């Protein structure tokens, strides 16, 4: 077999293959022998049909089948001889099978683009300084107060007569919302809390309820705030009867040293605030680093532009869409409930998919140029950390990851992290706060995307700072890792009615290439009696 390969575009190649007649002739002879034993032609016993008649009736189809078989069997080896890895199945452009002559065919297929590296060192990269917002510290302290709060009966000498913030009502709820029946018993509703436990707006409607109403049932009819509702609930009224069974008080501890000791995290309130501040600053520092790396990749793509293979983008888009659908399904939701369909979601994620693919390919090219690889000791170190976090051992974790091809993905992540480390070390990194008029950039990293439902539409955001990819025999298929899209929805009606954000998409887009495969058109000569060629006459 002889083969030649040429690049016909930045992302497409054509291979021309020639197979000697000596290798083709036995295949044709076998095909015609098989035909002779299976076909039925009036006037001839089975197996006694003259070869000339077989050739006239079935020759064209037989040659096409043999040609397809030869393409299937030789294509991969033909391109591998030229160190080329196809991203798609071959689109066969021409074949020629004539008695006594070599069989030839030409096929085109997509490949990863050739990247001409221009400038990738010494780039100026802005990194914002890490901060620990005092409001965030206060919010975490308030959460700890809530965790340590005690639920007590209302004091007998209470002067107020109406419900106030912090009161905890136990109620029964019966009614409907958007033609959906609602029935709940012994539901606790905290007045003044932003958390909706049963129905949106119910806690607000119970505010100022007379404390003396305990034991009674009240009727409520209202339209909840429309902003956070899913489309099918908008404009619908909630009609419920609320049985007021009891009311108690949620008493939160004072913010003092005793409270700090009760958390088990510190001996004083000052120490507790300091620990929270340090942790928040450390988390924000990691986020600021991801932001900076994301900006670096954006700048690299500006200075080293290229177009990715369409099939790679299609696979990444399809993978993101399927991950979102799967996560929504796990939560009992679907795209329609978010006012979204697959086509619109695919359009929304396409820009991020292109960034994921081009970013991964560019970083991979830089890594090859700089000889950046991964040592097995680096993989072992990551596995040890993962095993410790999961409460298992490396001996148990490694086989599972190898079976699921996650070990290959882990190596790709480690390598990409090393490439980004190298680039940051060789960049002019300066610290400067984000502009006040713009929110802090949420650093999406190459290879990952998250979907956020907002006002009925899913929009794609970038999630963490590293691209992940799965490479096999030189073939790279971009995959999102540690960013699996999740749609968090509560089982109760309040969260079910609300549009829940999906965050953090994992794992790869495995959609196959889009070109027509020779395998898909080949026929099975043994399955049934073959039909004569359409142009033949008996």
Buried (B, 14 or more C-beta within 10 A) or exposed (E): BEBEBEEEEBBBBBBBBBBEBEEBEEBBEEBBEBBBEBBEBEEEEEEEBEEEBBBBBBBBBBBBBBBBBBBBBBBEEBBBEEEBBBBBBBBBEEBEBEEEEBBBBBBBBBBBBEBEBEEBEEBEBBBBEBBBEEEBBEEBBEEBBBEEBEEEEBEEEEEEEEBEEBBBBBBBBBBBBBEEEBEBEEBBBBBEBEEBBBBBBBBBBBEEBEBEBBEEEBEBEBBBEEEBBBBBBBEBBBBBBBBBBBBBBBEBBEBEBEBBBBBEEBEBBEBBBBBBBEEBBEEBBBBBBBBBBBBBBBBBBEEBEBEBBBBBBBBBBBBBBBBBBBBBEEBEBEBEBBBBEEEEBBEBBBEBBBBBBBBBBBBBBBBEEBEBEBEEEBBEEBBEEBBEEEEEEBEEBBEEBEEEBBBBBBBBBBBBBBBBEBBBEEBEBEEEEBEEEEEBBBBBBBBBBBBBBEEBBBBBBBBBBBBBBBBEEEEBBBBBBBBBBBBEBBEBBBBBBBBBBBBBBBBBBEBEBBBEBBEEEBEEBEEEEBEBBEEBEE
